[in-house]
Amino acid sequence: MNWSTNNWNMSPGGAPAVPSAPATPATPAAPAGSPEESFVFDATEADFQAQVLELSMQVPVLLDCWAPWCGPCKSLGPVLEKLARDYGGRFILAKLNTDEAPQVSAALRIRSIPQCFLFIGGRPVDQFTGALPEGKLREFLDKHLGPQVDPVQALRDEAAALEPDAAEALLREGLTELPGHAEMTLDLAERLVARGELDEAQALLDGIATAERTARHGPLLKRIELARNRPQGDAVALAARIEANPRDFEARLALGAIRVFEGDFRAGFEQLLDVVLRDKAEGKPDRERARKQLIDWFEACPDADAVSWGRRYLGMYLN
């Protein structure tokens, strides 16, 4: 056996001291020659050097020290195996039967089991003893591996930070890997609506399975409907009418619709909020028309700040 504890920084009479962990690889791979999904294996004294120490130079290895007679070990083992699958290869779980590995057990100064050691860079960097609950085990792992990142969410976040053309290309690439993914499809459809590609956006939305449609689906359909139906009227002429008569509610309703069609929802809200505020007629028919139209536009508007502003003033003006 050619492995040694000399480089483990062992503390006198105790478990290995915990040195500073080197940087963890961003996307570690599973052991060479293993299927991608095989993140759990049995370690022995004979292969400890290669399967734990050397492997930990490539990917973190969590060593689960257990024994067949240990009750808590039987509780902990399945949870660790589940986490190894959930983390998808960000660490490898090595299971060591301490009854069959007395030299490794002595080198690690194991006093009680189950005891687990996390190896990174050929050294144990942290440890815990006992059958911890899953939440605590995740905290232990995330301290060294960083929090889990959903690759789809990471792609969507990256697209959100890119220029429109690059973002659209990235979303299309993602959908080739995950055809029909609802949120990515909605992200792409939203960008298509913004640049006027209404037919393709409509087709994407129609292709989302009914059960997978989220709260974003309906508002996007409303935006497509708004974009397909240009309101009548000339914005300059309507603005002149309002300038001459601020209570020209028909002009305000028409100009608001034009502004929303142009994508300036806040300007559209302003026109209709003025109608809500100024209409003092018996029964306030224009006020009610404006209120209903505003509610419909709030659902379609992609600008959350503008919607919040509009709802706040609508509530104030109605009271």
C-alpha positions as CSV (number, residue, x, y, z in Angstrom):
1,M,0.0,0.0,0.0
2,N,1.6,3.3,-1.1
3,W,-0.8,5.9,0.3
4,S,0.2,7.8,3.4
5,T,-1.4,10.1,5.9
6,N,1.7,12.4,6.0
7,N,0.0,14.9,3.7
8,W,-3.3,14.9,5.6
9,N,-2.2,17.2,8.3
10,M,-3.4,14.8,11.1
11,S,-4.0,16.4,14.5
12,P,-2.4,14.5,17.4
13,G,-4.8,11.9,18.9
14,G,-7.8,12.9,16.8
15,A,-9.3,13.1,13.4
16,P,-7.7,14.8,10.5
17,A,-7.4,18.5,10.9
18,V,-9.4,20.5,8.4
19,P,-7.1,22.5,6.1
20,S,-8.3,25.1,3.7
21,A,-10.0,23.5,0.7
22,P,-8.6,24.2,-2.7
23,A,-11.0,25.5,-5.3
24,T,-13.6,23.0,-6.4
25,P,-13.8,22.3,-10.1
26,A,-16.9,24.0,-11.6
27,T,-18.2,21.0,-13.4
28,P,-16.5,17.9,-12.1
29,A,-16.8,14.6,-14.0
30,A,-17.7,11.2,-12.8
31,P,-14.9,8.6,-12.3
32,A,-13.2,7.6,-15.6
33,G,-14.8,4.6,-17.1
34,S,-18.0,4.9,-15.1
35,P,-21.4,5.7,-16.5
36,E,-22.3,9.3,-16.0
37,E,-25.0,8.4,-13.5
38,S,-22.7,6.2,-11.4
39,F,-21.9,8.5,-8.5
40,V,-21.7,5.9,-5.8
41,F,-19.1,3.1,-5.4
42,D,-17.6,0.8,-2.7
43,A,-14.0,1.7,-1.7
44,T,-11.5,-0.8,-0.2
45,E,-8.0,-0.6,1.3
46,A,-6.6,-2.0,-2.0
47,D,-8.0,0.8,-4.2
48,F,-8.2,3.6,-1.6
49,Q,-5.3,5.5,-3.2
50,A,-6.8,5.5,-6.7
51,Q,-10.5,5.6,-5.9
52,V,-10.5,8.2,-3.1
53,L,-7.2,10.1,-2.9
54,E,-6.4,10.4,-6.6
55,L,-10.0,10.7,-7.7
56,S,-10.5,13.6,-5.3
57,M,-7.9,15.5,-7.3
58,Q,-10.6,15.7,-10.1
59,V,-13.9,15.7,-8.2
60,P,-14.8,15.9,-4.5
61,V,-15.2,12.5,-2.9
62,L,-17.3,12.0,0.2
63,L,-16.1,8.9,2.1
64,D,-18.8,7.2,4.1
65,C,-17.3,5.0,6.7
66,W,-19.8,2.4,7.9
67,A,-20.2,-1.2,9.1
68,P,-22.9,-3.8,8.6
69,W,-23.7,-3.9,12.3
70,C,-24.2,-0.1,12.6
71,G,-27.9,0.9,12.8
72,P,-27.4,4.6,12.1
73,C,-25.2,3.7,9.1
74,K,-28.2,2.0,7.6
75,S,-30.2,5.2,7.9
76,L,-27.5,7.5,6.6
77,G,-26.4,5.4,3.6
78,P,-29.6,5.8,1.5
79,V,-29.8,9.5,2.1
80,L,-26.2,10.0,1.0
81,E,-26.8,7.9,-2.1
82,K,-29.9,10.0,-2.9
83,L,-27.8,13.2,-2.5
84,A,-25.1,11.8,-4.8
85,R,-27.7,11.3,-7.5
86,D,-29.3,14.7,-6.8
87,Y,-26.0,16.6,-7.1
88,G,-25.4,14.9,-10.4
89,G,-21.7,14.2,-10.2
90,R,-20.6,17.3,-8.3
91,F,-19.3,14.9,-5.7
92,I,-18.7,11.1,-5.7
93,L,-19.8,9.0,-2.8
94,A,-17.3,6.3,-1.7
95,K,-18.6,3.7,0.8
96,L,-15.9,2.2,3.0
97,N,-16.7,-0.9,5.2
98,T,-14.5,-0.1,8.3
99,D,-14.6,-3.8,9.3
100,E,-12.8,-4.6,6.1
101,A,-10.5,-1.6,6.1
102,P,-8.7,-1.5,9.5
103,Q,-5.6,0.4,8.2
104,V,-7.6,3.2,6.6
105,S,-9.8,3.4,9.7
106,A,-6.8,3.7,11.9
107,A,-5.2,6.3,9.6
108,L,-8.5,8.4,9.8
109,R,-8.6,7.8,13.6
110,I,-12.2,6.7,13.4
111,R,-13.8,6.4,16.9
112,S,-17.5,6.3,16.0
113,I,-19.5,5.5,12.9
114,P,-21.1,6.5,10.7
115,Q,-18.3,9.1,10.1
116,C,-17.9,10.8,6.7
117,F,-14.9,12.6,5.3
118,L,-14.9,15.0,2.3
119,F,-11.8,14.6,0.3
120,I,-10.8,17.4,-2.1
121,G,-7.4,17.7,-3.8
122,G,-6.2,14.4,-2.2
123,R,-6.9,15.5,1.4
124,P,-9.8,15.4,3.8
125,V,-11.0,18.9,4.2
126,D,-14.1,18.4,6.4
127,Q,-16.0,15.7,8.3
128,F,-19.0,14.9,10.3
129,T,-20.2,12.0,12.6
130,G,-23.6,10.6,13.0
131,A,-26.7,10.2,10.8
132,L,-27.4,13.8,10.0
133,P,-30.8,14.8,8.4
134,E,-30.8,15.6,4.7
135,G,-31.0,19.3,5.3
136,K,-27.8,19.3,7.4
137,L,-26.1,17.1,4.9
138,R,-26.9,19.6,2.1
139,E,-25.6,22.4,4.2
140,F,-22.3,20.4,4.7
141,L,-21.9,19.8,1.0
142,D,-22.9,23.2,-0.2
143,K,-20.3,24.8,2.1
144,H,-17.7,23.2,0.0
145,L,-19.4,22.7,-3.4
146,G,-21.4,25.8,-3.5
147,P,-25.2,25.8,-3.9
148,Q,-26.7,23.7,-6.6
149,V,-27.4,25.5,-9.9
150,D,-30.3,24.6,-12.1
151,P,-28.7,24.5,-15.6
152,V,-31.9,25.6,-17.3
153,Q,-32.2,28.6,-14.9
154,A,-28.5,29.4,-15.5
155,L,-29.1,29.4,-19.2
156,R,-32.2,31.7,-18.8
157,D,-30.3,34.0,-16.5
158,E,-27.4,34.2,-19.1
159,A,-29.9,35.0,-21.9
160,A,-31.4,37.7,-19.8
161,A,-28.1,39.5,-19.6
162,L,-27.3,39.2,-23.3
163,E,-28.1,41.5,-26.3
164,P,-31.4,40.5,-27.9
165,D,-29.9,38.6,-30.9
166,A,-27.5,36.6,-28.7
167,A,-30.2,35.9,-26.1
168,E,-32.6,34.6,-28.7
169,A,-29.9,32.3,-30.2
170,L,-29.1,31.0,-26.7
171,L,-32.7,30.3,-26.0
172,R,-33.2,28.5,-29.3
173,E,-30.1,26.4,-28.5
174,G,-31.5,25.5,-25.1
175,L,-34.8,24.5,-26.7
176,T,-33.0,22.1,-29.1
177,E,-31.8,20.3,-26.0
178,L,-35.1,20.5,-24.1
179,P,-37.8,20.8,-26.7
180,G,-41.0,22.4,-25.4
181,H,-39.5,23.5,-22.0
182,A,-42.3,25.9,-20.9
183,E,-40.3,28.7,-19.3
184,M,-37.6,28.8,-22.0
185,T,-40.3,28.8,-24.6
186,L,-42.0,31.7,-22.9
187,D,-38.7,33.6,-22.7
188,L,-38.2,33.2,-26.4
189,A,-41.8,34.0,-27.3
190,E,-41.5,37.2,-25.2
191,R,-38.5,38.3,-27.2
192,L,-40.2,37.5,-30.5
193,V,-43.2,39.6,-29.5
194,A,-40.9,42.5,-28.7
195,R,-39.5,42.5,-32.2
196,G,-42.8,41.9,-34.0
197,E,-42.4,38.2,-34.9
198,L,-46.0,37.6,-33.8
199,D,-46.8,34.5,-35.8
200,E,-43.8,32.6,-34.5
201,A,-44.5,33.7,-31.0
202,Q,-48.1,32.6,-31.3
203,A,-47.0,29.2,-32.6
204,L,-44.6,28.8,-29.7
205,L,-47.3,29.6,-27.2
206,D,-49.8,27.3,-28.8
207,G,-47.3,24.5,-28.6
208,I,-47.0,24.6,-24.9
209,A,-49.0,21.8,-23.3
210,T,-52.1,23.0,-21.4
211,A,-50.9,21.5,-18.2
212,E,-47.5,23.3,-18.4
213,R,-48.9,26.8,-19.1
214,T,-48.0,29.2,-16.4
215,A,-49.2,32.7,-15.4
216,R,-47.0,34.2,-18.1
217,H,-48.9,32.5,-20.9
218,G,-52.1,34.5,-20.9
219,P,-50.4,37.9,-20.7
220,L,-48.2,37.1,-23.7
221,L,-51.3,36.1,-25.7
222,K,-52.9,39.4,-24.8
223,R,-49.7,41.3,-26.0
224,I,-49.9,39.5,-29.3
225,E,-53.6,40.4,-29.7
226,L,-52.8,44.0,-28.9
227,A,-49.9,44.1,-31.3
228,R,-52.1,42.6,-34.1
229,N,-54.7,45.3,-33.8
230,R,-53.5,48.8,-34.3
231,P,-55.9,51.3,-32.9
232,Q,-57.4,53.9,-35.2
233,G,-56.5,57.6,-34.8
234,D,-53.6,59.9,-35.2
235,A,-51.5,60.3,-32.0
236,V,-50.6,64.0,-32.8
237,A,-54.1,65.0,-33.5
238,L,-55.4,63.2,-30.4
239,A,-52.8,64.9,-28.2
240,A,-53.9,68.2,-29.6
241,R,-57.5,67.5,-28.8
242,I,-56.5,66.7,-25.2
243,E,-54.4,69.8,-24.9
244,A,-57.5,71.9,-26.0
245,N,-59.9,69.9,-23.7
246,P,-58.4,67.8,-20.9
247,R,-61.8,66.2,-20.4
248,D,-61.9,64.8,-24.0
249,F,-62.2,61.3,-22.7
250,E,-62.6,59.7,-26.1
251,A,-59.3,61.2,-27.2
252,R,-57.6,60.0,-24.0
253,L,-59.0,56.5,-24.5
254,A,-57.8,56.4,-28.1
255,L,-54.4,57.9,-27.4
256,G,-53.9,55.5,-24.5
257,A,-54.6,52.6,-26.9
258,I,-52.1,53.9,-29.4
259,R,-49.4,54.2,-26.7
260,V,-50.0,50.7,-25.5
261,F,-49.8,49.4,-29.1
262,E,-46.5,51.2,-29.4
263,G,-45.3,49.4,-26.3
264,D,-45.3,52.4,-24.0
265,F,-47.7,51.0,-21.4
266,R,-47.0,53.6,-18.8
267,A,-48.0,56.4,-21.2
268,G,-51.2,54.5,-22.0
269,F,-51.9,54.0,-18.3
270,E,-51.5,57.8,-17.7
271,Q,-54.2,58.7,-20.3
272,L,-56.8,56.3,-18.8
273,L,-55.9,57.2,-15.2
274,D,-56.7,60.8,-16.1
275,V,-60.1,59.6,-17.3
276,V,-60.7,57.8,-14.0
277,L,-59.7,60.9,-12.1
278,R,-61.7,63.5,-14.1
279,D,-64.9,61.7,-15.0
280,K,-67.6,63.2,-12.7
281,A,-70.6,62.6,-14.9
282,E,-73.7,60.8,-13.7
283,G,-72.9,57.1,-13.5
284,K,-69.3,57.8,-14.6
285,P,-69.5,55.7,-17.7
286,D,-66.1,56.7,-19.1
287,R,-64.5,56.1,-15.8
288,E,-65.8,52.5,-15.8
289,R,-64.6,52.0,-19.4
290,A,-61.1,53.2,-18.4
291,R,-61.0,51.1,-15.3
292,K,-61.9,47.9,-17.2
293,Q,-59.4,48.7,-20.0
294,L,-56.6,49.4,-17.4
295,I,-57.2,46.0,-15.7
296,D,-56.9,44.3,-19.1
297,W,-53.7,46.2,-19.9
298,F,-52.2,45.5,-16.5
299,E,-52.4,41.7,-17.3
300,A,-50.6,42.2,-20.6
301,C,-47.9,44.7,-19.5
302,P,-44.4,43.2,-19.2
303,D,-43.1,46.1,-17.1
304,A,-43.8,45.1,-13.4
305,D,-42.9,48.6,-12.2
306,A,-45.3,50.3,-14.5
307,V,-48.1,47.9,-13.5
308,S,-47.4,48.5,-9.8
309,W,-47.5,52.3,-10.4
310,G,-50.7,52.0,-12.4
311,R,-52.5,49.8,-9.9
312,R,-51.5,52.1,-7.1
313,Y,-52.9,55.3,-8.8
314,L,-56.0,53.4,-9.9
315,G,-56.8,52.4,-6.4
316,M,-56.2,56.0,-5.2
317,Y,-58.4,57.5,-7.9
318,L,-61.3,55.1,-7.3
319,N,-61.4,55.8,-3.6
